[in-house]
Amino acid sequence: MPVAQNARATENNGWFSVPHGAFHWQLQGEIAVDPASIAVIGADLDETTALQVAKWRKAGLYPVCYINVGALEDWRDDYHQFPTDVVGNAYWGWDGEYWLDIGHYERFADIMTARFDRCRQKGFLAVEPDNIDGYEADQSNRTTGFKLTREDQVRYVEWLVDLAHDRGLAIGQKNASELVDDLVDRMDFALLESAFRLGFMDEFDPYIAQGKPVFAVEYFEEGADPALFCPAARKHGFQGVIAGLELDQTPQNCP
């Protein structure tokens, strides 16, 4: 099945490199894209059908599936499969979402494996793993309830990388700037939220140095200003994107 023209099969593995280019990131609502102006599309695993993914790939787009790997949402079909003792505190700001005890990920490894399998079966080419920064929350006032350590986080993410690559899927680093040194050699791209506003864009320059794309997203609701953000994104070699917090509408890519 075709993939984006600037995506290429890497020489020493079985997955496709993530292309540099405009990024359509939308996890809710009806998704309409112009293949002529978009290279990569990020969509929710459960909300997207295999038929839709096939259409995107036929149009030359590179589809990435969103999987929440560090927190649990009570609207997911597999919610009740998770042992209750790995479900922690509520995730601040998102109703119905709770931190997972990734320090004991073996307790739900089979459920996460099934999610990655569905991602591959639907035809996605990569995974966007959300909430790989639980240990950071435990060092702030937004505690997970489990006192997670950096070592817990790295061990879990390394397992996720293997899970993806073993299935022919690329996988990206989502935020968690403190983990760049640990992950940049193994991850295939990076996806940042509010890095310009919070001042951590520099930490992801190593991805660009290795020729791996970085998609930097700022949010309208947080005061994103294209006149300030887009030049900064270009300076770093990042693909700048401005989106709504609910990710339910067409985002705006920096030129």
Secondary structure as UniProt FT lines:
FT   TURN            5..6
FT   TURN            11..12
FT   STRAND          23..25
FT   TURN            35..37
FT   STRAND          40..44
FT   TURN            45..47
FT   HELIX           50..58
FT   TURN            59..60
FT   STRAND          62..68
FT   STRAND          71..73
FT   TURN            74..75
FT   TURN            77..78
FT   HELIX           79..81
FT   HELIX           84..86
FT   STRAND          87..90
FT   TURN            92..93
FT   TURN            95..96
FT   STRAND          97..100
FT   HELIX           102..107
FT   HELIX           109..121
FT   TURN            122..123
FT   STRAND          126..130
FT   HELIX           134..137
FT   TURN            138..139
FT   HELIX           150..165
FT   TURN            166..168
FT   STRAND          170..174
FT   HELIX           177..179
FT   HELIX           180..183
FT   TURN            184..186
FT   STRAND          189..193
FT   HELIX           195..198
FT   HELIX           202..204
FT   HELIX           205..209
FT   TURN            210..211
FT   STRAND          214..219
FT   HELIX           220..222
FT   HELIX           226..236
FT   STRAND          239..243
FT   TURN            245..246
FT   STRAND          252..253
//
